[in-house]
Amino acid sequence: MNELSSYRIHDDLLTFKPFINYESIVCVYFPNTEKKINAACIGVHFTPTNEVYIHAYEDTHTKELLTVGTRFSINFSENFYEYVVAALRRKDHDEPIDELPRSAFLISDSIPILKSAWAAVECEVLALPSSLLEKPVCKRREIPNIRARIIKKEVFRLPVLFNNRSMNLSIEALILVTRIPIYEKYSKEFNDTLKIYNIIKRKIISWRDMERFHQSYELMDNYLIENGVKPQELSFF
Ligand SMILES: Cc1cc2nc3c(=O)[nH]c(=O)nc-3n(C[C@H](O)[C@H](O)[C@H](O)COP(=O)(O)O)c2cc1C
């Protein structure tokens, strides 16, 4: 072994613990569309049996596309902007178009992979075991509706930025942004959620970490404005 090879990243470095929700960007081709790519922010659960489980929401392309035998990638990236673009529903959602620019992907025959990913897991959808088709024991827990086997795990590099509180809070802010438009205007949930979103922005500014998230918050603010929030409701100065 030479000096360099001892620094090579080994794919075994990437181990996932069960019962943890790993936030990722799941990418899959739309069939019969010259490889148009669907990208979605999805929480993924790993198991000790080399399988992954996902709960895909109803009425999403992700749910529709991840049928038995379909291959997809689970991407881990520090690029929060791509999480935002992947999560916010377009007005023309029903059209199978590339949500992120094609230049953002490594395009192979069966699976698209995000270039920004420091690690990716390639998977193939399996049938669900019958035990999982039963009702969940806990009402608040959504049971997974997609099961897949891991074909390959790849670690391309070590992450440049490790997940920190700003990234975690920003992911939380993104989730809030996806919910605000579905709440009744000025209901308690609407007001509270908008308030927390503004508090998160203020926190990140006070931590002097807004520079790297600026474009993403602009996109989230604009999305809210397009969905009926008034610009002055997004200012906090
Ligand atoms: C942090 C985060 C986590 C999410 N996790 C899930 C998830 O586990 N399952 C899901 O279906 N959608 C999840 N969503 C919402 C999806 O990103 C959204 O439904 C998806 O982009 C729908 O797009 P599609 O119709 O193009 O698949 C999450 C969103 C965010 C911001």
The ligand as an SDF file (V2000), in Angstrom:
LIG
                    3D

 31 33  0  0  0  0  0  0  0  0999 V2000
  -36.4690   17.6090    4.8650 C   0  0  0  0  0  0  0  0  0  0  0  0
  -37.5870   17.0230    4.0640 C   0  0  0  0  0  0  0  0  0  0  0  0
  -37.8980   15.7000    4.2170 C   0  0  0  0  0  0  0  0  0  0  0  0
  -38.9110   15.1200    3.4520 C   0  0  0  0  0  0  0  0  0  0  0  0
  -39.1840   13.7970    3.6200 N   0  0  0  0  0  0  0  0  0  0  0  0
  -40.1140   13.2200    2.8500 C   0  0  0  0  0  0  0  0  0  0  0  0
  -40.3720   11.8360    2.9560 C   0  0  0  0  0  0  0  0  0  0  0  0
  -39.7930   11.1180    3.7790 O   0  0  0  0  0  0  0  0  0  0  0  0
  -41.2880   11.2830    2.1170 N   0  0  0  0  0  0  0  0  0  0  0  0
  -41.9380   12.0350    1.1800 C   0  0  0  0  0  0  0  0  0  0  0  0
  -42.7290   11.4890    0.4150 O   0  0  0  0  0  0  0  0  0  0  0  0
  -41.7170   13.3510    1.0640 N   0  0  0  0  0  0  0  0  0  0  0  0
  -40.8310   13.9610    1.8820 C   0  0  0  0  0  0  0  0  0  0  0  0
  -40.6170   15.2970    1.7810 N   0  0  0  0  0  0  0  0  0  0  0  0
  -41.3880   16.0630    0.7980 C   0  0  0  0  0  0  0  0  0  0  0  0
  -40.8640   15.7730   -0.5770 C   0  0  0  0  0  0  0  0  0  0  0  0
  -39.6150   16.3980   -0.7880 O   0  0  0  0  0  0  0  0  0  0  0  0
  -41.8620   16.2230   -1.5900 C   0  0  0  0  0  0  0  0  0  0  0  0
  -43.0600   15.5370   -1.3200 O   0  0  0  0  0  0  0  0  0  0  0  0
  -41.3760   15.8410   -2.9370 C   0  0  0  0  0  0  0  0  0  0  0  0
  -40.4550   16.7940   -3.3810 O   0  0  0  0  0  0  0  0  0  0  0  0
  -42.5200   15.6830   -3.8580 C   0  0  0  0  0  0  0  0  0  0  0  0
  -42.0380   15.8010   -5.1530 O   0  0  0  0  0  0  0  0  0  0  0  0
  -42.3220   14.7650   -6.3030 P   0  0  0  0  0  0  0  0  0  0  0  0
  -43.7930   14.7900   -6.5740 O   0  0  0  0  0  0  0  0  0  0  0  0
  -41.5230   15.3670   -7.4020 O   0  0  0  0  0  0  0  0  0  0  0  0
  -41.8500   13.3990   -5.8790 O   0  0  0  0  0  0  0  0  0  0  0  0
  -39.6320   15.9080    2.5400 C   0  0  0  0  0  0  0  0  0  0  0  0
  -39.3200   17.2650    2.4000 C   0  0  0  0  0  0  0  0  0  0  0  0
  -38.3260   17.8220    3.1630 C   0  0  0  0  0  0  0  0  0  0  0  0
  -38.0170   19.2580    3.0070 C   0  0  0  0  0  0  0  0  0  0  0  0
  1  2  1  0
  2  3  1  0
  2 30  2  0
  3  4  2  0
  4  5  1  0
  4 28  1  0
  5  6  2  0
  6  7  1  0
  6 13  1  0
  7  8  2  0
  7  9  1  0
  9 10  1  0
 10 11  2  0
 10 12  1  0
 12 13  2  0
 13 14  1  0
 14 15  1  0
 14 28  1  0
 15 16  1  0
 16 17  1  0
 16 18  1  0
 18 19  1  0
 18 20  1  0
 20 21  1  0
 20 22  1  0
 22 23  1  0
 23 24  1  0
 24 25  2  0
 24 26  1  0
 24 27  1  0
 28 29  2  0
 29 30  1  0
 30 31  1  0
M  END
$$$$
